[in-house]
Structures are given as structure tokens and as C-alpha cells.
Amino acid sequence: MKRLVILLTLSAILLPLAACGKKGSPTTPGPANKITFPRTYPAPD
């Protein structure tokens, strides 16, 4: 009985956190010719 309570408590805490991320890979906003980052290091002169 104690294991069931612990399992339900952990499920109630962890399941909402699983839905926090966005789907797909991250993309930079804006048109491709205006994106300046990520830059290589060191910056060219």
C-alpha cells in the first residue's frame, strides 16, 4: 500500500513535467540572411 502511494505521488509530480518541452529542434527566429548567431570563434576580421 505504501509503495502504491509513493508511485502515485511521483507520477502526479513527474508526468506534468514531461510535457514542458517544445517538439522539434530549436530554430532561430527571423529570415536566414539576418541571423548572425551562432558565430564561429574567433570572429573574422
Secondary structure as UniProt FT lines:
FT   HELIX           2..17
FT   TURN            18..19
FT   HELIX           32..34
//
